[in-house]
Amino acid sequence: MTSLAPVEIDPNSVRPGWVALLIVLALGAATVLLWRNMSKQLKKIKFDDGGADDPVASSAPASPASSADPVAAEPIPTAGTTSSTPTQTEPK
């Protein structure tokens, strides 16, 4: 059975090895190669700027219920009112 006692290591005799250097160099080379490949792939992408963001025209009339922005169709309550429906005052 092995002992789990801490092993004393002399800091003057411990040095990094060649294996660790090779691993770091391989990771650096892989990073550079992946970066070059990614930039080549991004240059191949063709963007179509010809109306991709324009809305499609419809033959139906526009109505507040079919609005693309439902918040704009609802009245916005002000700080002084408690109900969502506006109140009308009667002239005297």
N, C-alpha and C positions, 0 to 999 in steps of 0.2 A: 504494500500500500504506500502511496506517495504522500509526502508531507505537504501541507498547505501553508507552511511557514513562509513568510516573505523572503525572497532571495535578494541579497545585497548585490547591487550592480555598481561597478566602479564607473562614474561618469567620464573618466579620462580614457577608458579603454573602449567605450561604446561609440561606434561611428556608423553613419548611414552606409548601406550597402549598395552594390551596383544594381541589384534587382529593383530597389525603390527608385533609383534614377531612371531605369528603363521604363518603369510603369508610368512615371510622370511624363517622360518624353513621348510615350505612346499615347497618353491621354491628350497631350498638347497637339500632336500630329492629327489625331482623330478629330479634335475640335476644329482645327484649321480646314481640314478636308470637308467636314460637314458644313462649315460656314460658306466655303466656296460653292458647294453644291446647292445650298439654299439660295445664294444670290443668283446663280444661273437659273434656277427654277422660277424665282420671282420675276426675272427679266422676261421669261416666256409668257407670262400672263398678259392677256390682251383685255383691256377695259373698254366696254362699249359705253361711251358717253352720250349716245344718241337717244335721249329721252327715257332712260330707265327710271327716273324719278318722277316723270310727269304722270298725273292721274289719267285714267282711261275715260274718255268721253262717254256719257250715257245718254240715251234718248229719253229717259224718264225725267220729269221735273224734280228739282231738288226740294226736299222738305226737311224740316228740323229733325224729324224722327229718323230719317235715313242719313243724317249727318255723320261724317267720319269722326267728328269730335263731339262725343255726347256731353261733355262738360259745357261746350259753347251753347248747346240747345237749352240748358237749364238756366234759370235766373240765378244770379249770385246774390246771396243774402248779405245785407250790410250789417255793420256792427250794432246798430240801434234796433233792428227788427229781430223778432224771435221766430216768426213763421216764414215759411219759404214762399208763400204767395204774397204779392204786393197788395197793400190795402189802399182803397180809394176813399178820398174824403169828399163829403157832399158839400157843395157850395151853399152858403146861407144867405 
